[in-house]
Structure formats: structure tokens, C-alpha cells
């Protein structure tokens, strides 16, 4: 699997573009690359991005950063969001963005 020429803005590791057919054929190998080497994959169908596969640890970091950002920008820096409030805001944002896509 060779990296695509696009690179991530916050890391020197290139993201690997892969088609859905390759994902079906090589899922075990791809998961090992993500888990053991920290590789990241952009999964495409007919050159259209469908999903991103990233290591769990990076997902946790991104989720924490998003929660902190929401807390600071929507609520104010003096108040912390509870997990329930953060989940509700994230759910509302997800649904709002999906409506825009349609």
C-alpha cells in the first residue's frame, strides 16, 4: 500500500487512499497497519471519499479536542460540559451537518 500524494496538515505521515474493493480483500492487513504502525486510510468508492480509518488513540484525542472546543466556544471558558451535554451538542451538530449535505 503506497501513500497518496495528499498529506495530512498536522502530521508528516501521509494518508493512504484505498478503494472499497481493496478494503474487502485486505481488511486484516489494513487493520494491522492502522493498529501497529499508526497508518491512516481514506476509503474511497469511485474516487469519492466515504470514510477514514484512524488509530483508536488518535480518535480519542480528536474527540477530546472537539469536546474542549465545543465547551469553550459554545458554553464559555468558565463552564465545563458534562458528558451528556457534550454528546447532545455533538449529536445536534452531526444532524445539522447531514441536513446541509442533502
N, C-alpha and C positions, 0 to 999 in steps of 0.2 A: 504494500500500500504506500503510494507516494503522496506527499502533501501537495495540496493545490497551491497555486501561486498566491492566493489571498492569505494574509496572516492576521492574527488577532491583534488588536490595538494594545492590549495590556500584557502581552506575553510574547516571548520570542519563539514559542512553539507554533508552527503553522497548523491550521485546522485542516483536516483531511476530508475532502469531498468524496462521497461514496454513493453509488446508486442503490436503490432498493433491492435489485437482483443480487448484487454483491452482499448486501446485508443478510439476505436469506441464506445464501450459500456459505457465508463465513462468520456467522454470528459469534461462535465461540472464540475465534481468533480475534475478532473486533473487541469483544468484551475483555479479553486478556490484555489487549493493547491499552484499553482505557484504564483498567484496574492496575496493571503492573507498571506501565510506562507513563501513564497520565495523558495519553493521546486523546484528542478530541475530534469528533466526526460530525460533519454536516451531511445529513442523509437527504438525498435528492431523488425525485422522480421526474423524468423528462426535463432535467435541468432546473427544476423548481424546488426550492428548499422546503422540506417537510418537517424535519426535526433535528435537534442537536443532541449528541450523546457525549456527556462530560463525566469526569470522575465525581463520585458522590461528595468527596470533601470540597471540591470546587463549588458544587451545587449548594452545600451548606453555607459556605462563605458568601455566595451571591445572595442567598435567601436572607442571611443576617444583614447584609448591606442594604438590601431592599427594605427590610423592616425598619432599620435605623433611619433610612432616608424618608420613608413614609412618616415615621414618628416625628422627625424634625420638620418636615415641610408641611404636613397636613395638620398636625396637632400642635406643634410648637416645641421648642427645645426643652421646655421645663416639664413636660409630661411624657411619661413612658407609656407605650401601648401594651395592653395585655395581649397574650397570645390570641385570645378570642377576637379582640378588636383588630389586631393585625391581619388575622385570617379573613375577617369580614371585609376589611378595606382591600385586601389583595383580590378577593373574590369579586367585589364590585368592579375593581379596575379591569380584571380579566374579562368580565361580561361586557363592560363598556367598550373595550378594545375589539372584541369579537363583533359587536354590533357595527362598529365603524368599518370592519373588513367586508361585511356583507353589503 
